[in-house]
């Protein structure tokens, strides 16, 4: 799994990087076929008093790219909410990949005399 964590108008501290890694462990525990992960942490200055912290992640899995973004006043809260969203989407993607077609019991019995 390739992992890229970058910051836009923000220096990514080792503590912030470690926090993102621990939160990503939950996602990779549910779905282990993750190819590539790009995390972008940014700070948008709207006004002097309003500063919005934004976290985005692009997760590349076999056959699909999953993009999630979340904004909050606190970066750690934005990362928490982002990972919750990402986890739900990854579980939904994994559920769609599984084969839900089962052979009917009537067809199994019809082949035997």
N, C-alpha and C positions, 0 to 999 in steps of 0.2 A: 504494500500500500504506500503510495507516494503522498506525502503530507506537506502542504505549503501554508504557512501562517504569515500573513503580511498585514501591515498597518498603513492606513491612509490618514495623514495629519496626526499620527499617533505612533509613539515608539512602543513596540511590543516587548514588554518586560518579561523576564524569565518566569515570574509568578503568573502573569497572564497567559503565557504560552503553556505552562504546566496545567493551569485551570482548564484551558481548551482541550488539552490532551486527556485529562481525566474524564471530561464530559464526553469526548468522542469514544471512549472505551465502551460506554453503554450502547452506542449505536453499532459499533463493530461486534459487540457481543450478540446482538440480535441478528446481524447479517454479516457474514464473514467474507462475502465476495465483493468487497469494496476495492476498486482499482486505484482511484485517485481522489484526494480531498484538497480543496482550496478554500481557505478561510481568510476572509478580509474583514478586519476590524477598522472602523473609521469613526471620526468625530466630525460632525457637521455643526458649524457655528451659524445658527440662524439669526439670533440677536445676541446682545451682550449677556443677557441673563439666561437665555435658552441655549443650552448645548445638548445636542442629541447624540447619543452613542449608538452606533449601528453595527450590527454583526451580520455578515453574509457567509453562506457556505454553499459551495457547489460540490456535490458528491457524484462521482462518476462510477456507476456500477455497470455490469454487463448488460448492454442493450438500452441503457437509459441514463440521462443526467438528471439529478434531483437538485433543484435550487431552492434555498430557503433564506429569507432575510427577516431580521427583527430589529426594532429600534426601541430604546428605552433611555431614561436619564442616567442610569447606572450601567456600565459596561458588563459587569458580572451578571446583572439581572437580564440584560439583553442576551448574553450567552446562554443562560439557563433556559429562557423561553425559546431561543433558537434551537437548542438541542432537543427540547420537548417536541417541537414541530418536526424536526428532522427525524426523530425516532418514530413518530407516528407515520410519516411518509415512507420510511424504510420498511416498517412492518407491513404497511399496505402493499408496497411493491413486492415484498417477499411472499405475501399471501396471494397476489395475482400470479406469481411465477409457479406456485405449486399446482399440481394437477388435481383438480377437484372432480374429475370424471371417474365414476366407479361403475364397474359392470353390475348390472342388475342381477339379483339372485335367481330370477326366472331363467335368464340366459345360461347361467351356470348349470342349473338342473336339467335344461333341455338337451344338453350334449350327452348326458348319461342315461342309460336305459333303466 
